[in-house]
């Protein structure tokens, strides 16, 4: 067999035997091959010889890595429960399990004593126990034309609801949260309706006035 000859005298050439043409040919360095199968692959701890347990899982041969501290892997049916232990500010751990909350289909909004409700229009309704406090009724004459008069006569020392109704109206009635100035077109709010309702903090009052000194209003209070 003759020695292969190439025109290049300044380069090192690698020749390979072509079993089809039966001659040596210069190799261009490119390998053409099909799929390459890799044998067992290990994932090892860099500081020891501890290796991860890796297996194929399912019909798709998906990669399955088993973690010793992942307890959820032990769930085998829909009835299994996943519990979460969380310490509350008072030191207790009475948080319900995730399974219980998930199956309920909703979450309650509560302060521990009262629970918020949703009405038929999907609006949030929060009840705080209603108005169970004391109530007071009274009547106040708007003495002096264009003069502010306090309503109610004595404000409750707790948050309350005030309802004021026109009893006698000859002049033009106005109201205000502040009693400065003289009631008039540039000061105070016109009392257009026959009654008006206020939600007030403890010790707060409202002021009423009229262009006629003979007008008066009736009012009632209810502590919430």
C-alpha positions as CSV (number, residue, x, y, z in Angstrom):
1,X,0.0,0.0,0.0
2,X,1.4,3.3,-1.1
3,X,1.9,6.2,1.3
4,X,-0.7,9.0,0.8
5,X,0.7,12.2,-0.8
6,X,-0.6,15.6,-0.4
7,X,0.3,18.9,-2.0
8,X,0.9,20.7,1.3
9,X,4.5,20.7,2.5
10,X,4.1,23.4,5.3
11,X,1.2,22.0,7.2
12,X,0.5,18.8,9.2
13,X,-2.3,16.9,7.6
14,X,-4.3,14.1,9.2
15,X,-5.4,11.5,6.7
16,X,-8.1,8.9,7.2
17,X,-8.9,5.9,5.1
18,X,-12.1,6.1,3.0
19,X,-13.4,2.5,2.9
20,X,-15.7,3.4,0.0
21,X,-13.2,5.0,-2.4
22,X,-10.3,2.9,-1.0
23,X,-8.0,5.9,-0.7
24,X,-6.6,8.1,2.1
25,X,-8.3,11.5,2.3
26,X,-7.4,14.6,4.3
27,X,-9.6,15.0,7.3
28,X,-11.3,18.3,7.9
29,X,-11.7,17.8,11.6
30,X,-15.5,17.4,11.5
31,X,-17.1,14.4,13.0
32,X,-20.5,13.4,11.7
33,X,-22.4,10.9,13.9
34,X,-25.9,10.0,15.1
35,X,-27.3,10.1,18.7
36,X,-24.8,9.7,21.5
37,X,-26.0,7.6,24.4
38,X,-24.6,8.6,27.8
39,X,-24.5,6.0,30.6
40,X,-25.3,6.6,34.2
41,X,-25.0,10.2,35.4
42,X,-24.4,11.0,39.1
43,X,-25.1,14.2,41.0
44,X,-22.7,14.3,43.9
45,X,-22.2,16.6,46.9
46,X,-19.0,18.6,46.3
47,X,-17.8,18.1,49.8
48,X,-18.4,14.4,50.1
49,X,-19.3,11.2,48.2
50,X,-23.0,11.6,48.9
51,X,-25.0,11.2,45.7
52,X,-28.5,12.2,44.9
53,X,-31.1,9.5,44.1
54,X,-32.2,10.1,40.5
55,X,-34.8,8.0,38.7
56,X,-37.0,8.2,35.6
57,X,-40.7,8.7,36.5
58,X,-43.8,8.1,34.4
59,X,-44.3,7.2,30.8
60,X,-42.4,10.2,29.6
61,X,-39.3,9.2,31.6
62,X,-39.3,12.6,33.3
63,X,-36.5,13.3,35.7
64,X,-37.4,12.5,39.3
65,X,-35.2,13.8,42.1
66,X,-36.1,12.5,45.6
67,X,-35.6,15.0,48.5
68,X,-35.6,13.5,51.9
69,X,-37.2,16.5,53.6
70,X,-40.1,17.1,51.1
71,X,-43.0,15.5,53.0
72,X,-45.5,16.3,50.2
73,X,-44.1,13.4,48.2
74,X,-45.9,11.0,50.5
75,X,-49.4,12.2,49.6
76,X,-51.2,9.4,47.8
77,X,-54.8,10.5,47.6
78,X,-57.1,13.5,47.5
79,X,-58.1,12.8,51.1
80,X,-54.6,13.4,52.4
81,X,-54.1,16.5,54.5
82,X,-51.2,19.1,54.4
83,X,-50.8,20.8,57.8
84,X,-49.0,24.1,58.4
85,X,-47.8,25.0,61.8
86,X,-47.5,28.7,62.3
87,X,-47.1,30.5,65.6
88,X,-49.6,33.4,66.1
89,X,-48.7,36.5,68.1
90,X,-50.3,35.0,71.2
91,X,-48.0,32.0,70.9
92,X,-50.6,29.5,69.8
93,X,-50.5,27.5,66.6
94,X,-54.2,27.0,65.7
95,X,-53.8,27.8,62.1
96,X,-56.1,25.5,60.0
97,X,-54.6,23.1,57.5
98,X,-54.1,24.1,53.9
99,X,-56.4,21.2,53.0
100,X,-59.2,22.5,55.2
101,X,-59.0,26.0,53.8
102,X,-58.7,24.8,50.2
103,X,-61.8,22.6,50.3
104,X,-63.9,25.3,52.0
105,X,-63.9,27.3,48.7
106,X,-63.8,30.6,50.5
107,X,-62.0,32.5,53.2
108,X,-63.8,34.3,56.1
109,X,-62.9,37.9,57.0
110,X,-63.1,38.2,60.7
111,X,-61.7,40.1,63.7
112,X,-62.1,37.0,65.8
113,X,-65.6,37.9,67.1
114,X,-67.5,39.3,64.1
115,X,-67.5,38.0,60.5
116,X,-67.9,40.0,57.4
117,X,-70.8,39.0,55.1
118,X,-71.5,39.4,51.4
119,X,-75.0,40.5,50.3
120,X,-77.0,39.4,47.2
121,X,-75.3,42.1,45.1
122,X,-71.8,40.6,45.9
123,X,-71.0,43.6,48.1
124,X,-69.0,43.3,51.3
125,X,-71.2,43.9,54.4
126,X,-69.5,44.3,57.7
127,X,-71.6,44.2,60.9
128,X,-70.2,45.5,64.1
129,X,-73.0,44.4,66.4
130,X,-75.5,47.2,65.6
131,X,-76.4,50.2,67.7
132,X,-76.9,49.0,71.2
133,X,-76.1,52.2,73.1
134,X,-78.3,54.8,74.8
135,X,-80.5,57.1,72.9
136,X,-81.8,60.7,73.5
137,X,-84.5,62.8,71.9
138,X,-84.9,66.6,71.9
139,X,-86.1,69.8,70.2
140,X,-84.1,72.9,69.5
141,X,-85.5,76.3,68.7
142,X,-83.4,78.3,66.3
143,X,-83.5,81.5,68.4
144,X,-82.5,84.6,66.7
145,X,-82.5,85.0,62.9
146,X,-79.3,84.0,61.1
147,X,-77.7,82.6,64.3
148,X,-76.0,79.3,64.8
149,X,-77.5,77.0,67.4
150,X,-75.9,73.7,68.6
151,X,-77.6,70.4,68.0
152,X,-77.9,68.3,70.1
153,X,-78.0,70.3,73.3
154,X,-75.4,68.0,74.9
155,X,-73.3,65.7,72.8
156,X,-72.9,62.1,73.9
157,X,-69.4,61.1,75.2
158,X,-69.3,58.1,72.7
159,X,-69.6,57.8,68.9
160,X,-73.2,58.3,67.9
161,X,-75.7,58.8,65.1
162,X,-77.7,62.1,65.0
163,X,-80.9,62.4,63.1
164,X,-82.3,65.9,62.7
165,X,-85.8,66.7,61.3
166,X,-87.5,70.0,60.4
167,X,-90.3,70.6,62.8
168,X,-91.3,74.2,61.9
169,X,-89.8,76.0,58.9
170,X,-90.8,79.5,57.9
171,X,-87.4,80.8,56.9
172,X,-84.5,79.2,55.1
173,X,-82.7,76.6,57.2
174,X,-78.9,75.9,57.0
175,X,-76.5,73.7,58.9
176,X,-72.7,73.5,59.4
177,X,-70.0,71.6,61.3
178,X,-68.6,75.0,62.4
179,X,-70.4,77.9,64.0
180,X,-68.3,80.7,62.7
181,X,-69.8,83.6,60.7
182,X,-73.4,84.3,60.0
183,X,-75.7,81.7,58.3
184,X,-76.4,82.8,54.7
185,X,-75.9,82.1,51.0
186,X,-72.1,82.2,51.5
187,X,-71.9,80.4,54.8
188,X,-73.5,77.1,55.7
189,X,-75.3,74.3,53.8
190,X,-78.9,74.6,52.7
191,X,-81.2,72.1,54.4
192,X,-83.1,71.0,51.4
193,X,-84.6,67.7,52.7
194,X,-87.0,67.3,55.7
195,X,-84.4,65.3,57.6
196,X,-80.6,64.7,57.7
197,X,-78.5,62.0,59.4
198,X,-74.9,62.4,60.8
199,X,-72.4,59.8,62.0
200,X,-70.5,61.7,64.7
201,X,-67.5,61.0,66.9
202,X,-67.9,61.4,70.7
203,X,-68.5,65.0,71.8
204,X,-69.0,66.3,68.3
205,X,-72.1,68.5,67.4
206,X,-73.7,70.2,64.4
207,X,-75.0,73.7,64.1
208,X,-78.3,74.9,62.6
209,X,-79.6,78.3,61.8
210,X,-82.5,79.9,60.0
211,X,-83.5,83.3,58.5
212,X,-86.5,83.2,60.8
213,X,-86.2,83.2,64.6
214,X,-89.3,81.0,65.1
215,X,-88.1,77.9,63.3
216,X,-87.1,74.8,65.2
217,X,-85.8,71.2,64.6
218,X,-86.4,67.9,66.4
219,X,-83.5,65.5,66.8
220,X,-82.6,62.1,68.2
221,X,-79.2,60.5,69.0
222,X,-78.2,56.9,69.3
223,X,-74.8,55.7,70.6
224,X,-73.3,53.0,68.3
